[in-house]
């Protein structure tokens, strides 16, 4: 999965009795968050036909405008992208996960 939290993290969050506070996750881990215009883990939704590489992920810190025009600048798309996936590079410790629970 793209997000390091993944299924195990969602299970752990539910077990700990909370939902992920996305604002806190963004604030605390912005340097490790990327956005992607495709669901990179699902090849049945056209992912197998989508040209991909490290460039498909745009660090959130670069801003939404940079993300939206990423594939346009490469000549791969004529319209602006929308976010389909948010990925966290690396994992969250149990303590960090507890910190981002709502």
ChimeraX commands (.cxc) that place a marker at each C-alpha (Angstrom):
marker #1 position 0.00,0.00,0.00 radius 0.5
marker #1 position 1.12,3.56,-0.66 radius 0.5
marker #1 position 0.33,4.80,2.83 radius 0.5
marker #1 position 2.60,3.37,5.46 radius 0.5
marker #1 position -0.30,3.37,7.91 radius 0.5
marker #1 position -1.96,0.77,5.69 radius 0.5
marker #1 position -4.53,-1.75,6.83 radius 0.5
marker #1 position -2.61,-2.66,9.97 radius 0.5
marker #1 position -2.49,0.99,11.02 radius 0.5
marker #1 position -6.20,1.50,10.39 radius 0.5
marker #1 position -6.88,-1.65,12.40 radius 0.5
marker #1 position -4.61,-0.36,15.18 radius 0.5
marker #1 position -6.32,3.05,15.10 radius 0.5
marker #1 position -9.72,1.40,15.47 radius 0.5
marker #1 position -8.38,-0.83,18.22 radius 0.5
marker #1 position -7.08,2.24,20.04 radius 0.5
marker #1 position -10.52,3.79,19.66 radius 0.5
marker #1 position -9.97,6.61,17.20 radius 0.5
marker #1 position -9.91,7.87,13.66 radius 0.5
marker #1 position -6.90,9.44,11.98 radius 0.5
marker #1 position -6.78,13.22,12.50 radius 0.5
marker #1 position -5.64,14.18,9.00 radius 0.5
marker #1 position -4.80,17.76,10.00 radius 0.5
marker #1 position -2.46,16.50,12.74 radius 0.5
marker #1 position -0.99,13.88,10.40 radius 0.5
marker #1 position -0.32,16.61,7.83 radius 0.5
marker #1 position 1.15,18.98,10.41 radius 0.5
marker #1 position 3.35,16.39,12.11 radius 0.5
marker #1 position 4.54,14.49,9.02 radius 0.5
marker #1 position 4.34,16.95,6.10 radius 0.5
marker #1 position 7.92,16.30,5.02 radius 0.5
marker #1 position 7.05,12.63,4.39 radius 0.5
marker #1 position 3.63,12.99,2.73 radius 0.5
marker #1 position 3.14,12.72,-1.03 radius 0.5
marker #1 position 0.05,12.98,-3.22 radius 0.5
marker #1 position -0.65,10.89,-6.30 radius 0.5
marker #1 position -3.18,11.26,-9.14 radius 0.5
marker #1 position -3.90,7.51,-9.26 radius 0.5
marker #1 position -4.67,4.77,-6.76 radius 0.5
marker #1 position -1.22,3.27,-7.18 radius 0.5
marker #1 position -2.17,-0.03,-5.57 radius 0.5
marker #1 position -5.16,-0.79,-7.81 radius 0.5
marker #1 position -4.25,-1.95,-11.32 radius 0.5
marker #1 position -7.88,-2.72,-12.21 radius 0.5
marker #1 position -8.79,0.98,-12.29 radius 0.5
marker #1 position -6.55,1.78,-15.22 radius 0.5
marker #1 position -3.37,1.76,-13.17 radius 0.5
marker #1 position -1.78,-0.83,-15.44 radius 0.5
marker #1 position -2.12,1.61,-18.36 radius 0.5
marker #1 position -0.88,4.65,-16.43 radius 0.5
marker #1 position 2.70,5.67,-17.05 radius 0.5
marker #1 position 4.35,5.76,-13.66 radius 0.5
marker #1 position 7.63,6.38,-11.94 radius 0.5
marker #1 position 8.91,8.17,-8.86 radius 0.5
marker #1 position 7.68,11.42,-10.40 radius 0.5
marker #1 position 4.03,10.29,-10.11 radius 0.5
marker #1 position 4.24,11.21,-6.41 radius 0.5
marker #1 position 4.47,14.90,-5.57 radius 0.5
marker #1 position 5.57,15.95,-2.08 radius 0.5
marker #1 position 2.71,17.84,-0.41 radius 0.5
marker #1 position 5.16,20.55,0.57 radius 0.5
marker #1 position 5.52,21.46,-3.14 radius 0.5
marker #1 position 1.89,22.56,-3.19 radius 0.5
marker #1 position -1.32,21.62,-4.92 radius 0.5
marker #1 position -0.62,23.65,-8.08 radius 0.5
marker #1 position 2.66,21.78,-8.62 radius 0.5
marker #1 position 0.86,18.48,-8.12 radius 0.5
marker #1 position -2.01,19.33,-10.47 radius 0.5
marker #1 position 0.33,20.28,-13.32 radius 0.5
marker #1 position 2.88,17.47,-12.80 radius 0.5
marker #1 position 1.67,15.21,-15.62 radius 0.5
marker #1 position 0.72,18.15,-17.83 radius 0.5
marker #1 position 4.32,19.40,-17.75 radius 0.5
marker #1 position 5.46,15.96,-18.90 radius 0.5
marker #1 position 2.98,15.93,-21.79 radius 0.5
marker #1 position 1.08,12.97,-20.30 radius 0.5
marker #1 position -2.20,14.71,-19.62 radius 0.5
marker #1 position -4.07,17.77,-20.91 radius 0.5
marker #1 position -6.10,18.59,-17.80 radius 0.5
marker #1 position -5.15,19.20,-14.18 radius 0.5
marker #1 position -4.93,16.19,-11.87 radius 0.5
marker #1 position -6.91,15.60,-8.71 radius 0.5
marker #1 position -5.63,13.77,-5.63 radius 0.5
marker #1 position -6.47,10.06,-5.57 radius 0.5
marker #1 position -3.93,8.93,-2.99 radius 0.5
marker #1 position -1.98,10.35,-0.08 radius 0.5
marker #1 position 1.12,8.34,0.84 radius 0.5
marker #1 position 3.35,8.50,3.88 radius 0.5
marker #1 position 7.00,7.63,3.21 radius 0.5
marker #1 position 8.25,5.41,5.97 radius 0.5
marker #1 position 6.19,4.10,8.83 radius 0.5
marker #1 position 4.59,5.48,11.95 radius 0.5
marker #1 position 5.61,4.19,15.33 radius 0.5
marker #1 position 2.79,3.18,17.65 radius 0.5
marker #1 position 3.39,6.39,19.62 radius 0.5
marker #1 position 3.23,8.54,16.46 radius 0.5
marker #1 position 0.03,6.77,15.44 radius 0.5
marker #1 position -1.52,7.47,18.85 radius 0.5
marker #1 position -0.53,11.15,18.40 radius 0.5
marker #1 position -2.55,11.45,15.17 radius 0.5
marker #1 position -5.70,9.76,16.43 radius 0.5
marker #1 position -8.77,12.03,16.55 radius 0.5
marker link #1:1,2 radius 0.2
marker link #1:2,3 radius 0.2
marker link #1:3,4 radius 0.2
marker link #1:4,5 radius 0.2
marker link #1:5,6 radius 0.2
marker link #1:6,7 radius 0.2
marker link #1:7,8 radius 0.2
marker link #1:8,9 radius 0.2
marker link #1:9,10 radius 0.2
marker link #1:10,11 radius 0.2
marker link #1:11,12 radius 0.2
marker link #1:12,13 radius 0.2
marker link #1:13,14 radius 0.2
marker link #1:14,15 radius 0.2
marker link #1:15,16 radius 0.2
marker link #1:16,17 radius 0.2
marker link #1:17,18 radius 0.2
marker link #1:18,19 radius 0.2
marker link #1:19,20 radius 0.2
marker link #1:20,21 radius 0.2
marker link #1:21,22 radius 0.2
marker link #1:22,23 radius 0.2
marker link #1:23,24 radius 0.2
marker link #1:24,25 radius 0.2
marker link #1:25,26 radius 0.2
marker link #1:26,27 radius 0.2
marker link #1:27,28 radius 0.2
marker link #1:28,29 radius 0.2
marker link #1:29,30 radius 0.2
marker link #1:30,31 radius 0.2
marker link #1:31,32 radius 0.2
marker link #1:32,33 radius 0.2
marker link #1:33,34 radius 0.2
marker link #1:34,35 radius 0.2
marker link #1:35,36 radius 0.2
marker link #1:36,37 radius 0.2
marker link #1:37,38 radius 0.2
marker link #1:38,39 radius 0.2
marker link #1:39,40 radius 0.2
marker link #1:40,41 radius 0.2
marker link #1:41,42 radius 0.2
marker link #1:42,43 radius 0.2
marker link #1:43,44 radius 0.2
marker link #1:44,45 radius 0.2
marker link #1:45,46 radius 0.2
marker link #1:46,47 radius 0.2
marker link #1:47,48 radius 0.2
marker link #1:48,49 radius 0.2
marker link #1:49,50 radius 0.2
marker link #1:50,51 radius 0.2
marker link #1:51,52 radius 0.2
marker link #1:52,53 radius 0.2
marker link #1:53,54 radius 0.2
marker link #1:54,55 radius 0.2
marker link #1:55,56 radius 0.2
marker link #1:56,57 radius 0.2
marker link #1:57,58 radius 0.2
marker link #1:58,59 radius 0.2
marker link #1:59,60 radius 0.2
marker link #1:60,61 radius 0.2
marker link #1:61,62 radius 0.2
marker link #1:62,63 radius 0.2
marker link #1:63,64 radius 0.2
marker link #1:64,65 radius 0.2
marker link #1:65,66 radius 0.2
marker link #1:66,67 radius 0.2
marker link #1:67,68 radius 0.2
marker link #1:68,69 radius 0.2
marker link #1:69,70 radius 0.2
marker link #1:70,71 radius 0.2
marker link #1:71,72 radius 0.2
marker link #1:72,73 radius 0.2
marker link #1:73,74 radius 0.2
marker link #1:74,75 radius 0.2
marker link #1:75,76 radius 0.2
marker link #1:76,77 radius 0.2
marker link #1:77,78 radius 0.2
marker link #1:78,79 radius 0.2
marker link #1:79,80 radius 0.2
marker link #1:80,81 radius 0.2
marker link #1:81,82 radius 0.2
marker link #1:82,83 radius 0.2
marker link #1:83,84 radius 0.2
marker link #1:84,85 radius 0.2
marker link #1:85,86 radius 0.2
marker link #1:86,87 radius 0.2
marker link #1:87,88 radius 0.2
marker link #1:88,89 radius 0.2
marker link #1:89,90 radius 0.2
marker link #1:90,91 radius 0.2
marker link #1:91,92 radius 0.2
marker link #1:92,93 radius 0.2
marker link #1:93,94 radius 0.2
marker link #1:94,95 radius 0.2
marker link #1:95,96 radius 0.2
marker link #1:96,97 radius 0.2
marker link #1:97,98 radius 0.2
marker link #1:98,99 radius 0.2
marker link #1:99,100 radius 0.2
marker link #1:100,101 radius 0.2
marker link #1:101,102 radius 0.2
view
